Amino acid sequence: MKTANRKRLKVNRKIRVKKHVQKNKDKLRLTVFRSAKHVYAQIVDDRLGKTLVSESTVSVGFKGQLPNGGNIKAATLVGNLIGEKAIQQGIKEVYYDRNGFLYAGRIKALADGVREKGVKF
């Protein structure tokens, strides 16, 4: 598959997910980004334009728990950590904005980690 085609498909997925998320701004949004070495997640209130909770493989809460931040175990741990923080702040339900990434691998593992802590999508 050519690179230009892959980029176009990712942009189309991102737009499709963004339309779904922006239909109802009453819910908070859990947005995810992944790079080759790290996974980042944050819960955003779009009405206020504020980040309420954030966690990543480079944050202080993650450091020292796993040596590598770019695998499924790390994504699951980040999901668990952000789920715990969300529950502590009283966040029970969010939209999952996968930011154009396919729902597989680390993106799915992070979502499963958040669900384990009791946050619903």
URMO-V40348 format. One record per residue. PSI is psi in degrees with one decimal (NA if undefined). Layout:
# URMO-V40348
psi=PSI
psi=PSI
This chain:
# URMO-V40348
psi=133.1
psi=151.9
psi=-41.9
psi=-38.7
psi=-41.9
psi=-41.8
psi=-42.0
psi=-42.2
psi=-38.4
psi=-41.5
psi=-40.7
psi=-42.2
psi=-42.2
psi=-42.9
psi=-41.4
psi=-44.7
psi=-39.7
psi=-39.2
psi=-43.7
psi=-41.3
psi=-38.0
psi=-5.8
psi=-40.4
psi=101.4
psi=8.0
psi=-28.5
psi=155.0
psi=164.3
psi=127.2
psi=108.4
psi=144.2
psi=141.5
psi=140.6
psi=140.9
psi=-174.1
psi=-32.3
psi=-16.1
psi=164.1
psi=134.6
psi=141.9
psi=144.1
psi=149.1
psi=124.0
psi=138.9
psi=107.8
psi=-26.9
psi=-41.9
psi=-19.3
psi=36.3
psi=146.7
psi=121.8
psi=-42.0
psi=138.2
psi=151.7
psi=147.2
psi=176.4
psi=-6.4
psi=1.1
psi=166.7
psi=-37.1
psi=-23.6
psi=-30.5
psi=133.7
psi=-9.7
psi=-39.2
psi=143.7
psi=-27.8
psi=134.6
psi=1.1
psi=33.4
psi=178.7
psi=-37.0
psi=-41.5
psi=-40.3
psi=-40.1
psi=-41.8
psi=-41.6
psi=-40.9
psi=-43.3
psi=-43.5
psi=-43.2
psi=-31.5
psi=-42.3
psi=-45.3
psi=-38.6
psi=-45.3
psi=-39.2
psi=-32.4
psi=2.2
psi=18.5
psi=119.0
psi=-24.0
psi=135.6
psi=162.7
psi=143.7
psi=107.0
psi=101.8
psi=3.2
psi=32.9
psi=-6.0
psi=148.3
psi=145.1
psi=78.5
psi=162.6
psi=-125.3
psi=-33.0
psi=-42.3
psi=-40.4
psi=-39.8
psi=-43.3
psi=-42.1
psi=-37.8
psi=-38.5
psi=-42.2
psi=-35.4
psi=-31.5
psi=-5.8
psi=5.3
psi=131.8
psi=151.7
psi=NA
